[in-house]
Each structure stands twice: as structure tokens, then as C-alpha cells.
Amino acid sequence: MRTAFSAILPGLKSAASRRAGRWAAKRQGKDATATQLAARRTYILPTGVGLVYALTTFAMLLGSMNYNNNLSFLLTFLLIALGFVAMHQCQRNLVGLEISFAGVEPVFAGGTAQFRFAVSNHSKNTRFRIGLYLDKADSEIQDLLPGESKVYALPLAALQRGRLPLPRFGMRSVFPFELFRAWAWLHMDIEGLVYPRPAETAPSPPPSQLALGHRQHDARGEEDFAGLRRFVNGDSPRNVAWKVYARNGQLLSKQFAGADISSQWFDFDAVAASDLEKRLSILTRWVIDADRTREDYGLRMPGVAIAPAHGEAHRNRCLRALALFGDADG
């Protein structure tokens, strides 16, 4: 019987949490991406330690009344007062904090998205042991000095490509003494982006097409000197502008350009795979591999045509198109 009750208890707890969350969302509405917590939306309940503390204090009160012991009364009322002070301080530990959405980097399917939030303490009092949480994940717990802001990261599993919304998360604290748990729910209209999972094995991409007399490729040409750029790790030492470095100590690399460029087109219809997600995975693998070699590549999909180019912005644009393929708002 005890085993059956233990199996049912998590389900009841989860159902109660979802129902309370829906009630809070209806009561509070949508939050802005920068929200300051008010007292009316900060909830508080005793923890397990707090319940034991309350029962023990009540038993001491009954004993004091039974034996009419003044010292016992004094200790009991002192503990009761300490409990009320802890309850007040626990809730005030959250009230007035400002939380702002600080962004989330795109991830590939199967990874973990890190939603970042900046929590600011504009009061003159230190806020202790503040943390953010999801249903099955927690951020680090930190103290906030007066006027201090810190960034928290909430991990969320990215199981499939597309948009990854974060409809609700919470902020909580059990300071002081862990007798009470104060928390606040936030409902921000925020989401991350999940790229398709790159295929582990993929067929070779279509052959490159040589374009003559078109624009010069500023990354791979080696015919004409095109200027200087900032040195990055991986640049060949022979391309370093040593004379400039000797003159002003600035480390720059020589940049060359060629008159002929080659480009690739990655066509959705040309991928030999019947499954949609498999096709997208293969295209994702081609985009990643082409980006590593800094080759020009373009992407053709139903309703989407991205001209050949290279660079981080082009890579992100292609991966975003793959992630949102079939999305009505994409």
C-alpha cells in the first residue's frame, strides 16, 4: 500500500502544480520581458522543515500550558516569533527584484538550450539565496548585493527542431532557515530556436559550380592583395603583416581575393531521402561542413531560396530556414 501511494504521489503533485500554474497565468496574465516582482504575486508556503518546526512548537505550547512553566512559555513564544519573522523575511527576499530576459542561443535538436535571465536588486538590502527553476531544472543559487545584477541560466531540453517556447518559469528562495519557501511565477512571451540535428552520415553534397567573372571571394582567393583584417587564430604566419606589427604593435593578416569563385547549391528536392526530418538533417550537415571550409553555398527549399554566400550570418540564416521549415510563422 505504501508503494502504491508513493507511485501516485508524484502524479498528484504534478497535477496540482499544473492547475496552480494555470490559475496563476490567468490571474497575472503575460509578463513583459523586464518585470519587477510585486508582493501580491509572491507566494509562500512552509517547507517540510517548517511543518516539523510548527508541530514541535505547538507541542511545546501544549506542554507549557499543561505544566504552567514560565520558562517553557518564554521559549515557546520566542520560537513562534522567530517563525513569523522568518516567514516575513522569506517573502520580502523576493519582492522588488527585477528580472529581464537576456537571450538564448540557438541549439541543435538533442541539445540543451540555455535561457539567460538578468536579475537585478535595486533595493538597499542584500537578497540571499535567489534561484530560478523550471519543472525539472534549476539554475545556480546566488546572493544579490544592493544595486547588483547577476545572470542566471535555465537549461531546457531541445528535443525537436523548430521553436522552443518557455511559457512559464519561477523564482524562489528559502532564506532564512529554510522554514518557508517563497516563489513567484513568470509568464514571458519568449522562445528559443532549435536547428535540425545534423546527420551523422550523409551522402556527398552536389559538386561545386565555378563562376567566372563574378564577385571576388574575400576569404579564399590568393591572387590579388585585397587589404588587411584582424588576425584570428588559425591564420597562416606567412599572411601576417609583420611590418605593420613592428610599426604599431597591431597584429593583422593580409587578405587576398581571387577573380574566380566556386559555389554550391543545396537543393531540398535533390536529397535522396523520403523522410522529411532526414532530408533536413542531411542539409544541415552539408551547411555545417561547407561553413567550416568557408565555401560559398546556397539553399533551395520549397518557398525559400537563399543565394550562395559564406560567413556566420549566412550560416545562421540557412539553419534558421531549415529549423522553421513547415512553420506557418517561419
Secondary structure as the mmCIF struct_conf table of DSSP 4:
data_model
#
loop_
_struct_conf.conf_type_id
_struct_conf.id
_struct_conf.beg_label_comp_id
_struct_conf.beg_label_asym_id
_struct_conf.beg_label_seq_id
_struct_conf.end_label_comp_id
_struct_conf.end_label_asym_id
_struct_conf.end_label_seq_id
HELX_RH_AL_P HELX_RH_AL_P1 ARG A 2 GLN A 28
HELX_LH_PP_P HELX_LH_PP_P1 LYS A 30 LYS A 30
STRN STRN1 ASP A 31 ASP A 31
HELX_LH_PP_P HELX_LH_PP_P2 ALA A 32 ALA A 32
BEND BEND1 THR A 33 THR A 33
STRN STRN2 ALA A 34 GLN A 36
HELX_RH_3T_P HELX_RH_3T_P1 ALA A 39 ARG A 41
STRN STRN3 TYR A 43 PRO A 46
HELX_RH_AL_P HELX_RH_AL_P2 GLY A 48 TYR A 67
TURN_TY1_P TURN_TY1_P1 ASN A 68 ASN A 68
HELX_RH_AL_P HELX_RH_AL_P3 ASN A 70 ARG A 92
TURN_TY1_P TURN_TY1_P2 ASN A 93 GLY A 96
STRN STRN4 GLU A 98 VAL A 104
STRN STRN5 VAL A 107 PHE A 108
TURN_TY1_P TURN_TY1_P3 ALA A 109 GLY A 110
BEND BEND2 GLY A 111 GLY A 111
STRN STRN6 THR A 112 SER A 120
BEND BEND3 SER A 123 ASN A 125
STRN STRN7 ARG A 127 TYR A 133
BEND BEND4 ASP A 135 LYS A 136
STRN STRN8 ASP A 138 ASP A 138
STRN STRN9 GLN A 142 LEU A 144
TURN_TY1_P TURN_TY1_P4 PRO A 146 GLY A 147
STRN STRN10 SER A 149 ALA A 157
BEND BEND5 GLN A 160 ARG A 161
STRN STRN11 GLY A 162 PRO A 165
STRN STRN12 PHE A 169 SER A 173
TURN_TY1_P TURN_TY1_P5 PHE A 175 GLU A 178
BEND BEND6 LEU A 179 LEU A 179
STRN STRN13 PHE A 180 LEU A 186
STRN STRN14 MET A 188 MET A 188
STRN STRN15 GLU A 191 TYR A 195
HELX_LH_PP_P HELX_LH_PP_P3 PRO A 196 ALA A 199
BEND BEND7 GLU A 200 THR A 201
HELX_LH_PP_P HELX_LH_PP_P4 PRO A 203 SER A 208
STRN STRN16 GLN A 209 HIS A 217
TURN_TY1_P TURN_TY1_P6 ASP A 218 ARG A 220
BEND BEND8 GLU A 223 GLU A 223
STRN STRN17 ASP A 224 ARG A 230
TURN_TY1_P TURN_TY1_P7 ASN A 233 GLY A 234
HELX_RH_3T_P HELX_RH_3T_P2 PRO A 237 ASN A 239
STRN STRN18 VAL A 240 VAL A 240
HELX_RH_AL_P HELX_RH_AL_P4 TRP A 242 ASN A 248
STRN STRN19 LEU A 252 ASP A 267
HELX_RH_3T_P HELX_RH_3T_P3 PHE A 268 ALA A 270
BEND BEND9 VAL A 271 VAL A 271
BEND BEND10 SER A 274 ASP A 275
HELX_RH_AL_P HELX_RH_AL_P5 LEU A 276 ARG A 292
TURN_TY1_P TURN_TY1_P8 THR A 293 ARG A 294
STRN STRN20 ASP A 296 MET A 301
TURN_TY1_P TURN_TY1_P9 PRO A 302 GLY A 303
STRN STRN21 VAL A 304 ALA A 309
BEND BEND11 GLY A 311 GLY A 311
HELX_RH_AL_P HELX_RH_AL_P6 GLU A 312 ALA A 323
TURN_TY1_P TURN_TY1_P10 LEU A 324 GLY A 326
TURN_TY1_P TURN_TY1_P11 ALA A 328 ASP A 329
#
